[in-house]
């Protein structure tokens, strides 16, 4: 039982902080459900895709590759192959595509080419605001100009905060609060 009233007052604050941490932990890990014909904007940040709806609906065999063909014709030569190890969680970014945007067809060895293509398009460049000075007769006038800038991704090893990490941090904070309240 909690004997110290100040610790009891801190408990709601800790619960609110934990509630704020949980959505942030889950935010970037949910895959985007992709349907046949969808256009996916791909930028430098990784996008997670779920490709299950692109499977052959009569066999439901998992997709093992995304293939781009010359002139978007599966009868022509393959120009790019993106390996897919798990079609429920596919990570795509501009480095994955290597600048080869366009129509991609799902493929697996059992079904061959599946005619449920998706389109990868470059994500719009993020505009950066810069200030330029324009000389006038009496004063200098500043004008805001938006300049599109394409950013390059830097590989990161930092994973989003997981629910287990948030709960662990909450427990450590609670233990510290209990130890602080029992000091003499």
Biotite code that builds the C-alpha atoms (Angstrom):
import biotite.structure as struc

atoms = struc.array([
    struc.Atom([0.000, 0.000, 0.000], chain_id="A", res_id=1, res_name="UNK", atom_name="CA", element="C"),
    struc.Atom([1.202, 3.498, -0.797], chain_id="A", res_id=2, res_name="UNK", atom_name="CA", element="C"),
    struc.Atom([1.837, 5.396, 2.418], chain_id="A", res_id=3, res_name="UNK", atom_name="CA", element="C"),
    struc.Atom([3.159, 8.672, 1.085], chain_id="A", res_id=4, res_name="UNK", atom_name="CA", element="C"),
    struc.Atom([0.525, 11.067, -0.316], chain_id="A", res_id=5, res_name="UNK", atom_name="CA", element="C"),
    struc.Atom([2.985, 12.790, -2.672], chain_id="A", res_id=6, res_name="UNK", atom_name="CA", element="C"),
    struc.Atom([3.639, 9.477, -4.397], chain_id="A", res_id=7, res_name="UNK", atom_name="CA", element="C"),
    struc.Atom([-0.090, 8.956, -4.773], chain_id="A", res_id=8, res_name="UNK", atom_name="CA", element="C"),
    struc.Atom([-0.358, 12.395, -6.385], chain_id="A", res_id=9, res_name="UNK", atom_name="CA", element="C"),
    struc.Atom([2.449, 11.554, -8.844], chain_id="A", res_id=10, res_name="UNK", atom_name="CA", element="C"),
    struc.Atom([0.744, 8.377, -10.082], chain_id="A", res_id=11, res_name="UNK", atom_name="CA", element="C"),
    struc.Atom([-1.818, 10.146, -12.376], chain_id="A", res_id=12, res_name="UNK", atom_name="CA", element="C"),
    struc.Atom([0.994, 12.215, -13.902], chain_id="A", res_id=13, res_name="UNK", atom_name="CA", element="C"),
    struc.Atom([2.957, 9.040, -14.659], chain_id="A", res_id=14, res_name="UNK", atom_name="CA", element="C"),
    struc.Atom([-0.101, 7.438, -16.234], chain_id="A", res_id=15, res_name="UNK", atom_name="CA", element="C"),
    struc.Atom([-0.647, 10.483, -18.464], chain_id="A", res_id=16, res_name="UNK", atom_name="CA", element="C"),
    struc.Atom([3.002, 10.406, -19.562], chain_id="A", res_id=17, res_name="UNK", atom_name="CA", element="C"),
    struc.Atom([2.725, 6.696, -20.355], chain_id="A", res_id=18, res_name="UNK", atom_name="CA", element="C"),
    struc.Atom([-0.481, 7.288, -22.351], chain_id="A", res_id=19, res_name="UNK", atom_name="CA", element="C"),
    struc.Atom([1.340, 9.917, -24.403], chain_id="A", res_id=20, res_name="UNK", atom_name="CA", element="C"),
    struc.Atom([4.261, 7.571, -25.059], chain_id="A", res_id=21, res_name="UNK", atom_name="CA", element="C"),
    struc.Atom([2.175, 4.652, -26.378], chain_id="A", res_id=22, res_name="UNK", atom_name="CA", element="C"),
    struc.Atom([0.787, 6.322, -29.543], chain_id="A", res_id=23, res_name="UNK", atom_name="CA", element="C"),
    struc.Atom([4.271, 7.638, -30.365], chain_id="A", res_id=24, res_name="UNK", atom_name="CA", element="C"),
    struc.Atom([5.653, 4.122, -30.054], chain_id="A", res_id=25, res_name="UNK", atom_name="CA", element="C"),
    struc.Atom([3.087, 2.652, -32.437], chain_id="A", res_id=26, res_name="UNK", atom_name="CA", element="C"),
    struc.Atom([2.995, 5.544, -34.902], chain_id="A", res_id=27, res_name="UNK", atom_name="CA", element="C"),
    struc.Atom([5.698, 4.576, -37.381], chain_id="A", res_id=28, res_name="UNK", atom_name="CA", element="C"),
    struc.Atom([5.426, 0.805, -37.130], chain_id="A", res_id=29, res_name="UNK", atom_name="CA", element="C"),
    struc.Atom([1.957, 0.279, -38.634], chain_id="A", res_id=30, res_name="UNK", atom_name="CA", element="C"),
    struc.Atom([2.072, -0.865, -42.266], chain_id="A", res_id=31, res_name="UNK", atom_name="CA", element="C"),
    struc.Atom([0.077, 0.920, -44.968], chain_id="A", res_id=32, res_name="UNK", atom_name="CA", element="C"),
    struc.Atom([-2.478, -1.437, -46.556], chain_id="A", res_id=33, res_name="UNK", atom_name="CA", element="C"),
    struc.Atom([-1.820, -1.399, -50.323], chain_id="A", res_id=34, res_name="UNK", atom_name="CA", element="C"),
    struc.Atom([-4.551, -2.173, -52.873], chain_id="A", res_id=35, res_name="UNK", atom_name="CA", element="C"),
    struc.Atom([-4.097, -2.927, -56.601], chain_id="A", res_id=36, res_name="UNK", atom_name="CA", element="C"),
    struc.Atom([-3.625, 0.292, -58.569], chain_id="A", res_id=37, res_name="UNK", atom_name="CA", element="C"),
    struc.Atom([-2.539, 2.366, -55.544], chain_id="A", res_id=38, res_name="UNK", atom_name="CA", element="C"),
    struc.Atom([0.088, 5.059, -55.981], chain_id="A", res_id=39, res_name="UNK", atom_name="CA", element="C"),
    struc.Atom([2.606, 5.155, -53.139], chain_id="A", res_id=40, res_name="UNK", atom_name="CA", element="C"),
    struc.Atom([4.709, 8.288, -52.710], chain_id="A", res_id=41, res_name="UNK", atom_name="CA", element="C"),
    struc.Atom([8.217, 7.238, -51.738], chain_id="A", res_id=42, res_name="UNK", atom_name="CA", element="C"),
    struc.Atom([10.715, 9.594, -50.131], chain_id="A", res_id=43, res_name="UNK", atom_name="CA", element="C"),
    struc.Atom([13.856, 9.327, -48.065], chain_id="A", res_id=44, res_name="UNK", atom_name="CA", element="C"),
    struc.Atom([11.969, 8.147, -44.970], chain_id="A", res_id=45, res_name="UNK", atom_name="CA", element="C"),
    struc.Atom([11.037, 4.463, -44.864], chain_id="A", res_id=46, res_name="UNK", atom_name="CA", element="C"),
    struc.Atom([7.412, 3.586, -45.582], chain_id="A", res_id=47, res_name="UNK", atom_name="CA", element="C"),
    struc.Atom([6.071, 0.240, -44.366], chain_id="A", res_id=48, res_name="UNK", atom_name="CA", element="C"),
    struc.Atom([3.683, -1.536, -46.747], chain_id="A", res_id=49, res_name="UNK", atom_name="CA", element="C"),
    struc.Atom([1.361, -4.512, -46.415], chain_id="A", res_id=50, res_name="UNK", atom_name="CA", element="C"),
    struc.Atom([0.983, -6.166, -49.836], chain_id="A", res_id=51, res_name="UNK", atom_name="CA", element="C"),
    struc.Atom([-1.435, -8.986, -48.933], chain_id="A", res_id=52, res_name="UNK", atom_name="CA", element="C"),
    struc.Atom([-4.232, -7.528, -51.095], chain_id="A", res_id=53, res_name="UNK", atom_name="CA", element="C"),
    struc.Atom([-1.963, -7.774, -54.154], chain_id="A", res_id=54, res_name="UNK", atom_name="CA", element="C"),
    struc.Atom([-1.788, -11.579, -53.894], chain_id="A", res_id=55, res_name="UNK", atom_name="CA", element="C"),
    struc.Atom([-3.508, -13.842, -56.411], chain_id="A", res_id=56, res_name="UNK", atom_name="CA", element="C"),
    struc.Atom([-6.918, -14.118, -54.717], chain_id="A", res_id=57, res_name="UNK", atom_name="CA", element="C"),
    struc.Atom([-7.480, -17.725, -55.821], chain_id="A", res_id=58, res_name="UNK", atom_name="CA", element="C"),
    struc.Atom([-4.191, -19.091, -54.386], chain_id="A", res_id=59, res_name="UNK", atom_name="CA", element="C"),
    struc.Atom([-3.247, -16.464, -51.751], chain_id="A", res_id=60, res_name="UNK", atom_name="CA", element="C"),
    struc.Atom([0.442, -17.364, -52.197], chain_id="A", res_id=61, res_name="UNK", atom_name="CA", element="C"),
    struc.Atom([2.691, -14.703, -50.626], chain_id="A", res_id=62, res_name="UNK", atom_name="CA", element="C"),
    struc.Atom([4.423, -12.159, -52.847], chain_id="A", res_id=63, res_name="UNK", atom_name="CA", element="C"),
    struc.Atom([8.178, -12.705, -53.076], chain_id="A", res_id=64, res_name="UNK", atom_name="CA", element="C"),
    struc.Atom([9.146, -9.859, -55.450], chain_id="A", res_id=65, res_name="UNK", atom_name="CA", element="C"),
    struc.Atom([7.959, -6.591, -56.898], chain_id="A", res_id=66, res_name="UNK", atom_name="CA", element="C"),
    struc.Atom([9.012, -6.333, -60.546], chain_id="A", res_id=67, res_name="UNK", atom_name="CA", element="C"),
    struc.Atom([9.239, -3.367, -62.885], chain_id="A", res_id=68, res_name="UNK", atom_name="CA", element="C"),
    struc.Atom([9.081, -4.182, -66.589], chain_id="A", res_id=69, res_name="UNK", atom_name="CA", element="C"),
    struc.Atom([10.183, -2.313, -69.661], chain_id="A", res_id=70, res_name="UNK", atom_name="CA", element="C"),
    struc.Atom([7.258, -0.151, -70.911], chain_id="A", res_id=71, res_name="UNK", atom_name="CA", element="C"),
    struc.Atom([5.126, -1.463, -67.980], chain_id="A", res_id=72, res_name="UNK", atom_name="CA", element="C"),
    struc.Atom([4.539, -4.673, -69.942], chain_id="A", res_id=73, res_name="UNK", atom_name="CA", element="C"),
    struc.Atom([5.068, -7.973, -68.064], chain_id="A", res_id=74, res_name="UNK", atom_name="CA", element="C"),
    struc.Atom([5.786, -9.590, -71.457], chain_id="A", res_id=75, res_name="UNK", atom_name="CA", element="C"),
    struc.Atom([8.888, -7.399, -71.821], chain_id="A", res_id=76, res_name="UNK", atom_name="CA", element="C"),
    struc.Atom([12.250, -7.448, -70.007], chain_id="A", res_id=77, res_name="UNK", atom_name="CA", element="C"),
    struc.Atom([12.434, -7.010, -66.212], chain_id="A", res_id=78, res_name="UNK", atom_name="CA", element="C"),
    struc.Atom([14.233, -3.729, -65.418], chain_id="A", res_id=79, res_name="UNK", atom_name="CA", element="C"),
    struc.Atom([14.117, -3.749, -61.593], chain_id="A", res_id=80, res_name="UNK", atom_name="CA", element="C"),
    struc.Atom([13.387, -6.358, -58.903], chain_id="A", res_id=81, res_name="UNK", atom_name="CA", element="C"),
    struc.Atom([12.622, -5.565, -55.266], chain_id="A", res_id=82, res_name="UNK", atom_name="CA", element="C"),
    struc.Atom([12.883, -8.708, -53.106], chain_id="A", res_id=83, res_name="UNK", atom_name="CA", element="C"),
    struc.Atom([10.019, -9.200, -50.623], chain_id="A", res_id=84, res_name="UNK", atom_name="CA", element="C"),
    struc.Atom([10.748, -11.484, -47.675], chain_id="A", res_id=85, res_name="UNK", atom_name="CA", element="C"),
    struc.Atom([7.437, -10.820, -45.878], chain_id="A", res_id=86, res_name="UNK", atom_name="CA", element="C"),
    struc.Atom([4.555, -9.307, -47.862], chain_id="A", res_id=87, res_name="UNK", atom_name="CA", element="C"),
    struc.Atom([2.836, -8.208, -44.644], chain_id="A", res_id=88, res_name="UNK", atom_name="CA", element="C"),
    struc.Atom([5.742, -5.886, -43.714], chain_id="A", res_id=89, res_name="UNK", atom_name="CA", element="C"),
    struc.Atom([7.703, -4.410, -46.633], chain_id="A", res_id=90, res_name="UNK", atom_name="CA", element="C"),
    struc.Atom([10.038, -1.454, -46.026], chain_id="A", res_id=91, res_name="UNK", atom_name="CA", element="C"),
    struc.Atom([10.395, 0.925, -48.990], chain_id="A", res_id=92, res_name="UNK", atom_name="CA", element="C"),
    struc.Atom([12.258, 4.214, -49.391], chain_id="A", res_id=93, res_name="UNK", atom_name="CA", element="C"),
    struc.Atom([13.964, 6.138, -52.194], chain_id="A", res_id=94, res_name="UNK", atom_name="CA", element="C"),
    struc.Atom([17.185, 4.102, -51.747], chain_id="A", res_id=95, res_name="UNK", atom_name="CA", element="C"),
    struc.Atom([15.229, 0.853, -52.234], chain_id="A", res_id=96, res_name="UNK", atom_name="CA", element="C"),
    struc.Atom([13.941, 2.094, -55.584], chain_id="A", res_id=97, res_name="UNK", atom_name="CA", element="C"),
    struc.Atom([17.244, 3.678, -56.631], chain_id="A", res_id=98, res_name="UNK", atom_name="CA", element="C"),
    struc.Atom([15.393, 6.307, -58.670], chain_id="A", res_id=99, res_name="UNK", atom_name="CA", element="C"),
    struc.Atom([13.413, 3.690, -60.630], chain_id="A", res_id=100, res_name="UNK", atom_name="CA", element="C"),
    struc.Atom([9.852, 4.856, -59.965], chain_id="A", res_id=101, res_name="UNK", atom_name="CA", element="C"),
    struc.Atom([6.790, 3.653, -61.853], chain_id="A", res_id=102, res_name="UNK", atom_name="CA", element="C"),
    struc.Atom([4.524, 0.609, -62.118], chain_id="A", res_id=103, res_name="UNK", atom_name="CA", element="C"),
    struc.Atom([5.584, -2.538, -60.233], chain_id="A", res_id=104, res_name="UNK", atom_name="CA", element="C"),
    struc.Atom([3.938, -5.952, -60.515], chain_id="A", res_id=105, res_name="UNK", atom_name="CA", element="C"),
    struc.Atom([3.791, -8.467, -57.646], chain_id="A", res_id=106, res_name="UNK", atom_name="CA", element="C"),
    struc.Atom([5.413, -11.828, -58.350], chain_id="A", res_id=107, res_name="UNK", atom_name="CA", element="C"),
    struc.Atom([5.914, -15.239, -56.758], chain_id="A", res_id=108, res_name="UNK", atom_name="CA", element="C"),
    struc.Atom([7.344, -18.452, -58.204], chain_id="A", res_id=109, res_name="UNK", atom_name="CA", element="C"),
    struc.Atom([4.073, -20.414, -57.959], chain_id="A", res_id=110, res_name="UNK", atom_name="CA", element="C"),
    struc.Atom([1.747, -17.841, -59.564], chain_id="A", res_id=111, res_name="UNK", atom_name="CA", element="C"),
    struc.Atom([4.252, -15.939, -61.706], chain_id="A", res_id=112, res_name="UNK", atom_name="CA", element="C"),
    struc.Atom([3.408, -12.310, -62.452], chain_id="A", res_id=113, res_name="UNK", atom_name="CA", element="C"),
    struc.Atom([0.226, -11.173, -60.721], chain_id="A", res_id=114, res_name="UNK", atom_name="CA", element="C"),
    struc.Atom([-1.686, -8.508, -62.615], chain_id="A", res_id=115, res_name="UNK", atom_name="CA", element="C"),
    struc.Atom([-2.285, -6.285, -59.559], chain_id="A", res_id=116, res_name="UNK", atom_name="CA", element="C"),
    struc.Atom([0.286, -3.533, -60.172], chain_id="A", res_id=117, res_name="UNK", atom_name="CA", element="C"),
    struc.Atom([1.052, -0.615, -57.872], chain_id="A", res_id=118, res_name="UNK", atom_name="CA", element="C"),
    struc.Atom([2.792, 2.639, -58.730], chain_id="A", res_id=119, res_name="UNK", atom_name="CA", element="C"),
    struc.Atom([5.749, 4.100, -56.855], chain_id="A", res_id=120, res_name="UNK", atom_name="CA", element="C"),
    struc.Atom([6.049, 7.867, -57.308], chain_id="A", res_id=121, res_name="UNK", atom_name="CA", element="C"),
    struc.Atom([8.635, 10.240, -55.841], chain_id="A", res_id=122, res_name="UNK", atom_name="CA", element="C"),
    struc.Atom([7.374, 12.069, -52.760], chain_id="A", res_id=123, res_name="UNK", atom_name="CA", element="C"),
    struc.Atom([7.169, 15.828, -53.209], chain_id="A", res_id=124, res_name="UNK", atom_name="CA", element="C"),
    struc.Atom([10.287, 17.678, -52.114], chain_id="A", res_id=125, res_name="UNK", atom_name="CA", element="C"),
    struc.Atom([10.012, 19.424, -48.758], chain_id="A", res_id=126, res_name="UNK", atom_name="CA", element="C"),
    struc.Atom([10.128, 23.203, -49.250], chain_id="A", res_id=127, res_name="UNK", atom_name="CA", element="C"),
    struc.Atom([12.655, 25.057, -47.109], chain_id="A", res_id=128, res_name="UNK", atom_name="CA", element="C"),
    struc.Atom([12.047, 28.702, -46.334], chain_id="A", res_id=129, res_name="UNK", atom_name="CA", element="C"),
    struc.Atom([14.982, 31.047, -46.884], chain_id="A", res_id=130, res_name="UNK", atom_name="CA", element="C"),
    struc.Atom([15.141, 34.817, -46.523], chain_id="A", res_id=131, res_name="UNK", atom_name="CA", element="C"),
    struc.Atom([16.528, 36.945, -49.354], chain_id="A", res_id=132, res_name="UNK", atom_name="CA", element="C"),
    struc.Atom([17.262, 40.636, -49.112], chain_id="A", res_id=133, res_name="UNK", atom_name="CA", element="C"),
    struc.Atom([16.105, 42.970, -51.893], chain_id="A", res_id=134, res_name="UNK", atom_name="CA", element="C"),
    struc.Atom([17.822, 46.373, -51.904], chain_id="A", res_id=135, res_name="UNK", atom_name="CA", element="C"),
    struc.Atom([15.481, 49.386, -52.308], chain_id="A", res_id=136, res_name="UNK", atom_name="CA", element="C"),
    struc.Atom([16.063, 53.119, -52.412], chain_id="A", res_id=137, res_name="UNK", atom_name="CA", element="C"),
    struc.Atom([15.680, 53.702, -48.681], chain_id="A", res_id=138, res_name="UNK", atom_name="CA", element="C"),
    struc.Atom([15.615, 50.311, -46.982], chain_id="A", res_id=139, res_name="UNK", atom_name="CA", element="C"),
    struc.Atom([16.247, 46.646, -47.509], chain_id="A", res_id=140, res_name="UNK", atom_name="CA", element="C"),
    struc.Atom([13.114, 44.572, -47.991], chain_id="A", res_id=141, res_name="UNK", atom_name="CA", element="C"),
    struc.Atom([13.149, 40.913, -46.909], chain_id="A", res_id=142, res_name="UNK", atom_name="CA", element="C"),
    struc.Atom([11.182, 38.378, -48.927], chain_id="A", res_id=143, res_name="UNK", atom_name="CA", element="C"),
    struc.Atom([10.484, 34.775, -47.938], chain_id="A", res_id=144, res_name="UNK", atom_name="CA", element="C"),
    struc.Atom([11.204, 32.350, -50.764], chain_id="A", res_id=145, res_name="UNK", atom_name="CA", element="C"),
    struc.Atom([10.360, 28.654, -50.638], chain_id="A", res_id=146, res_name="UNK", atom_name="CA", element="C"),
    struc.Atom([13.033, 26.485, -52.192], chain_id="A", res_id=147, res_name="UNK", atom_name="CA", element="C"),
    struc.Atom([12.297, 22.796, -52.749], chain_id="A", res_id=148, res_name="UNK", atom_name="CA", element="C"),
    struc.Atom([15.008, 20.606, -51.289], chain_id="A", res_id=149, res_name="UNK", atom_name="CA", element="C"),
    struc.Atom([15.390, 16.869, -51.776], chain_id="A", res_id=150, res_name="UNK", atom_name="CA", element="C"),
    struc.Atom([16.796, 15.316, -48.634], chain_id="A", res_id=151, res_name="UNK", atom_name="CA", element="C"),
    struc.Atom([18.894, 12.200, -48.500], chain_id="A", res_id=152, res_name="UNK", atom_name="CA", element="C"),
    struc.Atom([18.171, 9.666, -45.828], chain_id="A", res_id=153, res_name="UNK", atom_name="CA", element="C"),
    struc.Atom([20.826, 8.782, -43.331], chain_id="A", res_id=154, res_name="UNK", atom_name="CA", element="C"),
    struc.Atom([20.553, 5.203, -42.100], chain_id="A", res_id=155, res_name="UNK", atom_name="CA", element="C"),
    struc.Atom([19.601, 5.112, -38.464], chain_id="A", res_id=156, res_name="UNK", atom_name="CA", element="C"),
    struc.Atom([19.791, 2.379, -35.905], chain_id="A", res_id=157, res_name="UNK", atom_name="CA", element="C"),
    struc.Atom([17.353, 3.995, -33.516], chain_id="A", res_id=158, res_name="UNK", atom_name="CA", element="C"),
    struc.Atom([14.062, 2.097, -33.303], chain_id="A", res_id=159, res_name="UNK", atom_name="CA", element="C"),
    struc.Atom([10.815, 3.704, -32.203], chain_id="A", res_id=160, res_name="UNK", atom_name="CA", element="C"),
    struc.Atom([10.039, 3.456, -28.509], chain_id="A", res_id=161, res_name="UNK", atom_name="CA", element="C"),
    struc.Atom([8.232, 0.188, -27.916], chain_id="A", res_id=162, res_name="UNK", atom_name="CA", element="C"),
    struc.Atom([5.373, -0.322, -25.500], chain_id="A", res_id=163, res_name="UNK", atom_name="CA", element="C"),
    struc.Atom([7.585, -2.595, -23.392], chain_id="A", res_id=164, res_name="UNK", atom_name="CA", element="C"),
    struc.Atom([10.212, 0.151, -23.161], chain_id="A", res_id=165, res_name="UNK", atom_name="CA", element="C"),
    struc.Atom([7.583, 2.679, -22.093], chain_id="A", res_id=166, res_name="UNK", atom_name="CA", element="C"),
    struc.Atom([6.249, 0.321, -19.423], chain_id="A", res_id=167, res_name="UNK", atom_name="CA", element="C"),
    struc.Atom([9.800, -0.392, -18.244], chain_id="A", res_id=168, res_name="UNK", atom_name="CA", element="C"),
    struc.Atom([10.548, 3.329, -17.985], chain_id="A", res_id=169, res_name="UNK", atom_name="CA", element="C"),
    struc.Atom([7.320, 3.838, -16.048], chain_id="A", res_id=170, res_name="UNK", atom_name="CA", element="C"),
    struc.Atom([8.251, 1.051, -13.610], chain_id="A", res_id=171, res_name="UNK", atom_name="CA", element="C"),
    struc.Atom([11.725, 2.500, -13.062], chain_id="A", res_id=172, res_name="UNK", atom_name="CA", element="C"),
    struc.Atom([10.226, 5.928, -12.404], chain_id="A", res_id=173, res_name="UNK", atom_name="CA", element="C"),
    struc.Atom([7.743, 4.416, -9.973], chain_id="A", res_id=174, res_name="UNK", atom_name="CA", element="C"),
    struc.Atom([10.516, 2.535, -8.144], chain_id="A", res_id=175, res_name="UNK", atom_name="CA", element="C"),
    struc.Atom([12.584, 5.708, -7.932], chain_id="A", res_id=176, res_name="UNK", atom_name="CA", element="C"),
    struc.Atom([9.593, 7.579, -6.532], chain_id="A", res_id=177, res_name="UNK", atom_name="CA", element="C"),
    struc.Atom([8.996, 4.874, -3.921], chain_id="A", res_id=178, res_name="UNK", atom_name="CA", element="C"),
    struc.Atom([12.688, 4.878, -2.932], chain_id="A", res_id=179, res_name="UNK", atom_name="CA", element="C"),
    struc.Atom([12.638, 8.695, -2.702], chain_id="A", res_id=180, res_name="UNK", atom_name="CA", element="C"),
    struc.Atom([9.541, 8.673, -0.507], chain_id="A", res_id=181, res_name="UNK", atom_name="CA", element="C"),
    struc.Atom([11.084, 6.166, 1.932], chain_id="A", res_id=182, res_name="UNK", atom_name="CA", element="C"),
    struc.Atom([14.401, 7.979, 2.415], chain_id="A", res_id=183, res_name="UNK", atom_name="CA", element="C"),
    struc.Atom([15.077, 9.381, 5.834], chain_id="A", res_id=184, res_name="UNK", atom_name="CA", element="C"),
])
